[in-house]
């Protein structure tokens, strides 16, 4: 297995499958996703772009507003937990 920018390549028999992001459970927004014939509960940020696209495909504007707010709150919590701040202050 080799990793680059948070994405790990896992050896697979079927070369048509996507490379899956490292599972981190950071954002807390979980969805049911079918992957390799199994249903999993995955965080939005742990999905591939294709999987995220399927989740978002039928959503309306209020859902996107709520999701953006949730992701912003999650990012802020991660920054607080690891004392990450801009150097421009």
N, CA, C and O atoms as CSV, one atom per row, in Angstrom:
chain,resi,resn,atom,element,x,y,z
A,1,UNK,N,N,0.851,-1.165,0.000
A,1,UNK,CA,C,0.000,0.000,0.000
A,1,UNK,C,C,0.904,1.237,0.000
A,1,UNK,O,O,1.870,1.300,0.759
A,2,UNK,N,N,0.588,2.220,-0.853
A,2,UNK,CA,C,1.322,3.482,-0.862
A,2,UNK,C,C,0.331,4.627,-0.690
A,2,UNK,O,O,-0.785,4.568,-1.208
A,3,UNK,N,N,0.735,5.671,0.038
A,3,UNK,CA,C,-0.161,6.794,0.316
A,3,UNK,C,C,0.435,8.082,-0.229
A,3,UNK,O,O,1.648,8.293,-0.195
A,4,UNK,N,N,-0.458,8.946,-0.737
A,4,UNK,CA,C,-0.057,10.252,-1.251
A,4,UNK,C,C,-1.205,11.225,-1.025
A,4,UNK,O,O,-2.324,10.963,-1.465
A,5,UNK,N,N,-0.959,12.326,-0.360
A,5,UNK,CA,C,-1.975,13.348,-0.098
A,5,UNK,C,C,-3.218,12.780,0.572
A,5,UNK,O,O,-4.329,13.205,0.255
A,6,UNK,N,N,-3.061,11.834,1.488
A,6,UNK,CA,C,-4.191,11.291,2.229
A,6,UNK,C,C,-4.935,10.189,1.513
A,6,UNK,O,O,-5.899,9.649,2.057
A,7,UNK,N,N,-4.517,9.835,0.301
A,7,UNK,CA,C,-5.167,8.752,-0.434
A,7,UNK,C,C,-4.203,7.591,-0.526
A,7,UNK,O,O,-3.049,7.755,-0.921
A,8,UNK,N,N,-4.684,6.415,-0.158
A,8,UNK,CA,C,-3.841,5.230,-0.186
A,8,UNK,C,C,-4.266,4.317,-1.321
A,8,UNK,O,O,-5.454,4.092,-1.550
A,9,UNK,N,N,-3.285,3.805,-2.015
A,9,UNK,CA,C,-3.572,2.840,-3.067
A,9,UNK,C,C,-3.469,1.449,-2.466
A,9,UNK,O,O,-2.445,1.070,-1.897
A,10,UNK,N,N,-4.545,0.703,-2.605
A,10,UNK,CA,C,-4.616,-0.640,-2.067
A,10,UNK,C,C,-4.630,-1.607,-3.248
A,10,UNK,O,O,-5.357,-1.402,-4.220
A,11,UNK,N,N,-3.829,-2.652,-3.157
A,11,UNK,CA,C,-3.802,-3.625,-4.249
A,11,UNK,C,C,-5.169,-4.281,-4.367
A,11,UNK,O,O,-5.732,-4.746,-3.376
A,12,UNK,N,N,-5.698,-4.314,-5.583
A,12,UNK,CA,C,-7.009,-4.888,-5.835
A,12,UNK,C,C,-6.944,-5.788,-7.049
A,12,UNK,O,O,-6.140,-5.571,-7.956
A,13,UNK,N,N,-7.793,-6.799,-7.062
A,13,UNK,CA,C,-7.884,-7.682,-8.220
A,13,UNK,C,C,-8.550,-6.966,-9.386
A,13,UNK,O,O,-8.161,-7.165,-10.537
A,14,UNK,N,N,-9.564,-6.122,-9.100
A,14,UNK,CA,C,-10.293,-5.391,-10.123
A,14,UNK,C,C,-9.658,-4.007,-10.254
A,14,UNK,O,O,-9.805,-3.173,-9.360
A,15,UNK,N,N,-8.963,-3.761,-11.344
A,15,UNK,CA,C,-8.242,-2.506,-11.510
A,15,UNK,C,C,-9.155,-1.341,-11.871
A,15,UNK,O,O,-8.680,-0.210,-11.972
A,16,UNK,N,N,-10.463,-1.581,-12.072
A,16,UNK,CA,C,-11.398,-0.509,-12.390
A,16,UNK,C,C,-11.898,0.213,-11.145
A,16,UNK,O,O,-12.576,1.234,-11.266
A,17,UNK,N,N,-11.588,-0.282,-9.969
A,17,UNK,CA,C,-12.081,0.324,-8.746
A,17,UNK,C,C,-11.251,1.546,-8.374
A,17,UNK,O,O,-10.065,1.633,-8.692
A,18,UNK,N,N,-11.902,2.488,-7.694
A,18,UNK,CA,C,-11.232,3.720,-7.289
A,18,UNK,C,C,-10.305,3.477,-6.100
A,18,UNK,O,O,-10.441,2.501,-5.363
A,19,UNK,N,N,-9.367,4.392,-5.943
A,19,UNK,CA,C,-8.530,4.406,-4.751
A,19,UNK,C,C,-9.329,5.087,-3.649
A,19,UNK,O,O,-9.877,6.170,-3.855
A,20,UNK,N,N,-9.399,4.461,-2.486
A,20,UNK,CA,C,-10.206,4.994,-1.398
A,20,UNK,C,C,-9.376,5.886,-0.490
A,20,UNK,O,O,-8.222,5.576,-0.194
A,21,UNK,N,N,-9.964,6.997,-0.045
A,21,UNK,CA,C,-9.263,7.853,0.918
A,21,UNK,C,C,-9.028,7.103,2.232
A,21,UNK,O,O,-9.756,6.166,2.559
A,22,UNK,N,N,-8.023,7.517,2.967
A,22,UNK,CA,C,-7.771,6.959,4.284
A,22,UNK,C,C,-8.982,7.233,5.170
A,22,UNK,O,O,-9.484,8.357,5.207
A,23,UNK,N,N,-9.451,6.213,5.881
A,23,UNK,CA,C,-10.610,6.375,6.765
A,23,UNK,C,C,-10.171,7.111,8.033
A,23,UNK,O,O,-9.340,6.621,8.798
A,24,UNK,N,N,-10.753,8.311,8.237
A,24,UNK,CA,C,-10.355,9.142,9.383
A,24,UNK,C,C,-11.517,9.504,10.299
A,24,UNK,O,O,-11.286,9.863,11.454
A,25,UNK,N,N,-12.750,9.425,9.827
A,25,UNK,CA,C,-13.920,9.776,10.642
A,25,UNK,C,C,-13.830,11.187,11.220
A,25,UNK,O,O,-14.143,11.392,12.393
A,26,UNK,N,N,-13.414,12.146,10.426
A,26,UNK,CA,C,-13.199,13.504,10.926
A,26,UNK,C,C,-14.449,14.369,10.972
A,26,UNK,O,O,-14.624,15.135,11.919
A,27,UNK,N,N,-15.317,14.269,9.983
A,27,UNK,CA,C,-16.393,15.262,9.897
A,27,UNK,C,C,-17.685,14.869,10.609
A,27,UNK,O,O,-18.497,15.747,10.903
A,28,UNK,N,N,-17.905,13.612,10.893
A,28,UNK,CA,C,-19.092,13.201,11.638
A,28,UNK,C,C,-20.386,13.175,10.839
A,28,UNK,O,O,-21.452,12.944,11.410
A,29,UNK,N,N,-20.317,13.407,9.532
A,29,UNK,CA,C,-21.506,13.321,8.670
A,29,UNK,C,C,-21.459,11.977,7.955
A,29,UNK,O,O,-20.768,11.825,6.947
A,30,UNK,N,N,-22.196,11.008,8.480
A,30,UNK,CA,C,-22.127,9.631,7.982
A,30,UNK,C,C,-23.241,9.319,6.999
A,30,UNK,O,O,-24.372,9.788,7.126
A,31,UNK,N,N,-22.877,8.506,6.010
A,31,UNK,CA,C,-23.818,8.068,4.978
A,31,UNK,C,C,-23.583,6.593,4.707
A,31,UNK,O,O,-22.483,6.077,4.904
A,32,UNK,N,N,-24.641,5.918,4.248
A,32,UNK,CA,C,-24.524,4.512,3.834
A,32,UNK,C,C,-23.990,4.483,2.412
A,32,UNK,O,O,-24.559,5.101,1.513
A,33,UNK,N,N,-22.891,3.759,2.214
A,33,UNK,CA,C,-22.231,3.690,0.912
A,33,UNK,C,C,-21.917,2.236,0.598
A,33,UNK,O,O,-21.411,1.499,1.445
A,34,UNK,N,N,-22.223,1.836,-0.629
A,34,UNK,CA,C,-21.859,0.478,-1.059
A,34,UNK,C,C,-20.468,0.533,-1.675
A,34,UNK,O,O,-20.210,1.281,-2.618
A,35,UNK,N,N,-19.585,-0.280,-1.115
A,35,UNK,CA,C,-18.204,-0.319,-1.575
A,35,UNK,C,C,-17.765,-1.772,-1.638
A,35,UNK,O,O,-17.834,-2.493,-0.642
A,36,UNK,N,N,-17.317,-2.195,-2.798
A,36,UNK,CA,C,-16.869,-3.576,-3.001
A,36,UNK,C,C,-17.954,-4.585,-2.607
A,36,UNK,O,O,-17.649,-5.640,-2.051
A,37,UNK,N,N,-19.213,-4.261,-2.894
A,37,UNK,CA,C,-20.324,-5.166,-2.613
A,37,UNK,C,C,-20.788,-5.180,-1.170
A,37,UNK,O,O,-21.674,-5.962,-0.824
A,38,UNK,N,N,-20.219,-4.341,-0.318
A,38,UNK,CA,C,-20.606,-4.268,1.094
A,38,UNK,C,C,-21.101,-2.866,1.406
A,38,UNK,O,O,-20.591,-1.887,0.861
A,39,UNK,N,N,-22.099,-2.767,2.286
A,39,UNK,CA,C,-22.616,-1.466,2.713
A,39,UNK,C,C,-21.866,-1.012,3.949
A,39,UNK,O,O,-21.749,-1.750,4.927
A,40,UNK,N,N,-21.358,0.212,3.894
A,40,UNK,CA,C,-20.573,0.785,4.979
A,40,UNK,C,C,-21.169,2.114,5.426
A,40,UNK,O,O,-21.838,2.787,4.643
A,41,UNK,N,N,-20.932,2.495,6.672
A,41,UNK,CA,C,-21.248,3.831,7.167
A,41,UNK,C,C,-19.959,4.635,7.069
A,41,UNK,O,O,-19.003,4.371,7.798
A,42,UNK,N,N,-19.928,5.620,6.165
A,42,UNK,CA,C,-18.712,6.393,5.954
A,42,UNK,C,C,-18.951,7.876,6.178
A,42,UNK,O,O,-20.012,8.408,5.852
A,43,UNK,N,N,-17.938,8.536,6.743
A,43,UNK,CA,C,-17.941,9.988,6.835
A,43,UNK,C,C,-17.871,10.558,5.429
A,43,UNK,O,O,-17.261,9.972,4.535
A,44,UNK,N,N,-18.498,11.698,5.249
A,44,UNK,CA,C,-18.497,12.366,3.951
A,44,UNK,C,C,-17.070,12.568,3.441
A,44,UNK,O,O,-16.798,12.342,2.262
A,45,UNK,N,N,-16.168,12.987,4.312
A,45,UNK,CA,C,-14.787,13.253,3.900
A,45,UNK,C,C,-13.979,11.987,3.641
A,45,UNK,O,O,-12.884,12.066,3.085
A,46,UNK,N,N,-14.488,10.827,4.030
A,46,UNK,CA,C,-13.807,9.556,3.776
A,46,UNK,C,C,-14.277,8.884,2.491
A,46,UNK,O,O,-13.826,7.786,2.165
A,47,UNK,N,N,-15.177,9.532,1.763
A,47,UNK,CA,C,-15.695,8.976,0.513
A,47,UNK,C,C,-14.858,9.449,-0.670
A,47,UNK,O,O,-14.161,10.461,-0.593
A,48,UNK,N,N,-14.940,8.705,-1.753
A,48,UNK,CA,C,-14.328,9.156,-3.002
A,48,UNK,C,C,-15.200,10.268,-3.582
A,48,UNK,O,O,-16.330,10.467,-3.135
A,49,UNK,N,N,-14.689,10.980,-4.560
A,49,UNK,CA,C,-15.489,12.026,-5.210
A,49,UNK,C,C,-16.731,11.426,-5.856
A,49,UNK,O,O,-17.794,12.046,-5.835
A,50,UNK,N,N,-16.616,10.245,-6.422
A,50,UNK,CA,C,-17.769,9.578,-7.041
A,50,UNK,C,C,-18.825,9.255,-6.003
A,50,UNK,O,O,-20.012,9.483,-6.235
A,51,UNK,N,N,-18.409,8.728,-4.861
A,51,UNK,CA,C,-19.355,8.403,-3.788
A,51,UNK,C,C,-20.031,9.662,-3.264
A,51,UNK,O,O,-21.240,9.665,-3.031
A,52,UNK,N,N,-19.255,10.742,-3.076
A,52,UNK,CA,C,-19.847,12.004,-2.619
A,52,UNK,C,C,-20.843,12.530,-3.645
A,52,UNK,O,O,-21.895,13.057,-3.283
A,53,UNK,N,N,-20.514,12.390,-4.911
A,53,UNK,CA,C,-21.409,12.828,-5.972
A,53,UNK,C,C,-22.746,12.123,-5.923
A,53,UNK,O,O,-23.789,12.741,-6.135
A,54,UNK,N,N,-22.719,10.823,-5.644
A,54,UNK,CA,C,-23.963,10.053,-5.535
A,54,UNK,C,C,-24.793,10.527,-4.345
A,54,UNK,O,O,-26.018,10.611,-4.433
A,55,UNK,N,N,-24.136,10.833,-3.246
A,55,UNK,CA,C,-24.840,11.327,-2.059
A,55,UNK,C,C,-25.495,12.673,-2.355
A,55,UNK,O,O,-26.627,12.921,-1.939
A,56,UNK,N,N,-24.789,13.535,-3.069
A,56,UNK,CA,C,-25.271,14.899,-3.308
A,56,UNK,C,C,-26.237,15.021,-4.483
A,56,UNK,O,O,-26.896,16.050,-4.628
A,57,UNK,N,N,-26.333,14.014,-5.305
A,57,UNK,CA,C,-27.057,14.101,-6.582
A,57,UNK,C,C,-28.493,14.600,-6.475
A,57,UNK,O,O,-28.934,15.387,-7.313
A,58,UNK,N,N,-29.211,14.167,-5.486
A,58,UNK,CA,C,-30.640,14.527,-5.407
A,58,UNK,C,C,-30.960,15.515,-4.285
A,58,UNK,O,O,-32.117,15.656,-3.889
A,59,UNK,N,N,-29.945,16.188,-3.779
A,59,UNK,CA,C,-30.145,17.097,-2.652
A,59,UNK,C,C,-30.516,18.503,-3.115
A,59,UNK,O,O,-30.112,18.945,-4.191
A,60,UNK,N,N,-31.293,19.198,-2.284
A,60,UNK,CA,C,-31.728,20.568,-2.555
A,60,UNK,C,C,-30.804,21.555,-1.834
A,60,UNK,O,O,-29.989,21.162,-0.999
A,61,UNK,N,N,-30.944,22.820,-2.164
A,61,UNK,CA,C,-30.092,23.880,-1.616
A,61,UNK,C,C,-30.042,23.868,-0.087
A,61,UNK,O,O,-28.948,23.981,0.465
A,62,UNK,N,N,-31.170,23.736,0.632
A,62,UNK,CA,C,-31.072,23.730,2.104
A,62,UNK,C,C,-30.152,22.626,2.652
A,62,UNK,O,O,-29.476,22.820,3.663
A,63,UNK,N,N,-30.133,21.475,1.981
A,63,UNK,CA,C,-29.240,20.387,2.413
A,63,UNK,C,C,-27.785,20.829,2.275
A,63,UNK,O,O,-26.978,20.601,3.176
A,64,UNK,N,N,-27.448,21.464,1.144
A,64,UNK,CA,C,-26.077,21.919,0.921
A,64,UNK,C,C,-25.670,22.989,1.936
A,64,UNK,O,O,-24.533,22.993,2.408
A,65,UNK,N,N,-26.583,23.888,2.270
A,65,UNK,CA,C,-26.290,24.914,3.275
A,65,UNK,C,C,-25.998,24.254,4.617
A,65,UNK,O,O,-25.034,24.611,5.294
A,66,UNK,N,N,-26.829,23.296,4.997
A,66,UNK,CA,C,-26.634,22.589,6.252
A,66,UNK,C,C,-25.312,21.818,6.257
A,66,UNK,O,O,-24.584,21.832,7.250
A,67,UNK,N,N,-25.010,21.151,5.149
A,67,UNK,CA,C,-23.775,20.368,5.056
A,67,UNK,C,C,-22.547,21.277,5.115
A,67,UNK,O,O,-21.573,20.956,5.795
A,68,UNK,N,N,-22.588,22.403,4.413
A,68,UNK,CA,C,-21.462,23.346,4.455
A,68,UNK,C,C,-21.232,23.863,5.869
A,68,UNK,O,O,-20.088,23.967,6.313
A,69,UNK,N,N,-22.308,24.188,6.579
A,69,UNK,CA,C,-22.180,24.641,7.963
A,69,UNK,C,C,-21.611,23.544,8.847
A,69,UNK,O,O,-20.756,23.805,9.694
A,70,UNK,N,N,-22.078,22.325,8.656
A,70,UNK,CA,C,-21.570,21.200,9.443
A,70,UNK,C,C,-20.072,20.991,9.189
A,70,UNK,O,O,-19.302,20.811,10.133
A,71,UNK,N,N,-19.658,21.015,7.916
A,71,UNK,CA,C,-18.245,20.813,7.583
A,71,UNK,C,C,-17.376,21.950,8.127
A,71,UNK,O,O,-16.265,21.707,8.597
A,72,UNK,N,N,-17.874,23.190,8.067
A,72,UNK,CA,C,-17.138,24.329,8.621
A,72,UNK,C,C,-16.959,24.168,10.128
A,72,UNK,O,O,-15.879,24.425,10.660
A,73,UNK,N,N,-18.023,23.742,10.816
A,73,UNK,CA,C,-17.928,23.509,12.264
A,73,UNK,C,C,-16.932,22.400,12.575
A,73,UNK,O,O,-16.179,22.488,13.544
A,74,UNK,N,N,-16.930,21.361,11.754
A,74,UNK,CA,C,-15.981,20.251,11.947
A,74,UNK,C,C,-14.546,20.721,11.756
A,74,UNK,O,O,-13.665,20.369,12.541
A,75,UNK,N,N,-14.308,21.516,10.715
A,75,UNK,CA,C,-12.962,22.052,10.493
A,75,UNK,C,C,-12.512,22.924,11.661
A,75,UNK,O,O,-11.363,22.843,12.096
A,76,UNK,N,N,-13.405,23.743,12.161
A,76,UNK,CA,C,-13.080,24.603,13.298
A,76,UNK,C,C,-12.734,23.764,14.521
A,76,UNK,O,O,-11.777,24.071,15.232
A,77,UNK,N,N,-13.500,22.713,14.772
A,77,UNK,CA,C,-13.238,21.831,15.920
A,77,UNK,C,C,-11.879,21.147,15.785
A,77,UNK,O,O,-11.165,20.996,16.777
A,78,UNK,N,N,-11.514,20.733,14.577
A,78,UNK,CA,C,-10.199,20.115,14.355
A,78,UNK,C,C,-9.098,21.140,14.614
A,78,UNK,O,O,-8.091,20.830,15.252
A,79,UNK,N,N,-9.294,22.370,14.115
A,79,UNK,CA,C,-8.322,23.436,14.364
A,79,UNK,C,C,-8.154,23.716,15.843
A,79,UNK,O,O,-7.035,23.902,16.323
A,80,UNK,N,N,-9.271,23.748,16.572
A,80,UNK,CA,C,-9.216,23.967,18.021
A,80,UNK,C,C,-8.506,22.817,18.730
A,80,UNK,O,O,-7.683,23.044,19.617
A,81,UNK,N,N,-8.823,21.590,18.340
A,81,UNK,CA,C,-8.250,20.411,18.987
A,81,UNK,C,C,-6.727,20.331,18.807
A,81,UNK,O,O,-6.018,19.851,19.691
A,82,UNK,N,N,-6.235,20.803,17.663
A,82,UNK,CA,C,-4.817,20.719,17.381
A,82,UNK,C,C,-4.123,22.080,17.398
A,82,UNK,O,O,-2.986,22.215,16.945
A,83,UNK,N,N,-4.820,23.083,17.924
A,83,UNK,CA,C,-4.283,24.430,18.072
A,83,UNK,C,C,-3.695,24.942,16.750
A,83,UNK,O,O,-2.570,25.438,16.707
A,84,UNK,N,N,-4.477,24.810,15.679
A,84,UNK,CA,C,-4.067,25.267,14.355
A,84,UNK,C,C,-4.655,26.661,14.135
A,84,UNK,O,O,-5.863,26.863,14.256
A,85,UNK,N,N,-3.802,27.599,13.818
A,85,UNK,CA,C,-4.263,28.976,13.569
A,85,UNK,C,C,-3.429,29.575,12.443
A,85,UNK,O,O,-2.303,29.152,12.182
A,86,UNK,N,N,-4.005,30.557,11.797
A,86,UNK,CA,C,-3.305,31.272,10.735
A,86,UNK,C,C,-2.139,32.052,11.313
A,86,UNK,O,O,-2.220,32.539,12.440
A,87,UNK,N,N,-1.088,32.175,10.582
A,87,UNK,CA,C,0.079,32.945,11.034
A,87,UNK,C,C,-0.086,34.424,10.764
A,87,UNK,O,O,0.747,35.229,11.181
A,88,UNK,N,N,-1.157,34.796,10.068
A,88,UNK,CA,C,-1.370,36.192,9.677
A,88,UNK,C,C,-1.998,37.036,10.770
A,88,UNK,O,O,-2.265,38.214,10.533
A,89,UNK,N,N,-2.247,36.501,11.944
A,89,UNK,CA,C,-2.917,37.277,13.005
A,89,UNK,C,C,-1.972,38.209,13.704
A,89,UNK,O,O,-2.376,38.930,14.616
